[in-house]
Amino acid sequence: MDGEKTILLTQEAYDKMKEELEHREGEYREEITERIAAARAEGDLSENGGYHAAREEQGKNEGRINELTVKLRNAKILQAPKAGLVGNGSVVTLDLAGREMTYVLGSRDIAVATDYDVISPESPIGAAVDGAKQGDTVSYTAPNGREISVTIKEAKPLE
């Protein structure tokens, strides 16, 4: 895998990424090609804004196709921990000094399949809650150097 990292995805996130890849490789790629051909038919390409915009969009689309292809190739479907335990794929409700916040613990790629904000297990708060249980109070050092405590009010699998 040449140093490529495994991407942990829910089945729903995997399916959405696969759907996006199929769209970008199929009808969207064709649409851009048609726009380029139409702009090219207008003549002088040096001052043809439509042509240059379509070529730029083509480059972005091909880049995203490559990104999705690599991510899907390296994807592993995660099994979220049982209710009460925090891990990749958990929906975690935290109490931070009386303010309640709900997140999904996992890679940002999971965000395509959920309306929750996502926190990375590598982030300070993500590392602190990863492996904890509902009811636990954990602390972490914020980027500004402050020590912050949070209580895990609820942990359940992302569905």
Secondary structure, 3 states (H helix, E strand, C coil): CCCCCCEEECHHHHHHHHHHHHHHHCHHHHHHHHHHHHHHHCCCCCCCHHHHHHHHHHHHHHHHHHHHHHHHHCEEECCCCCCCECCCCEEEEEEECCEEEEEEECCHHHHHHCCCEEECCCCHHHHHHCCCECCCEEEEECCCCCEEEEEEEEEEECC
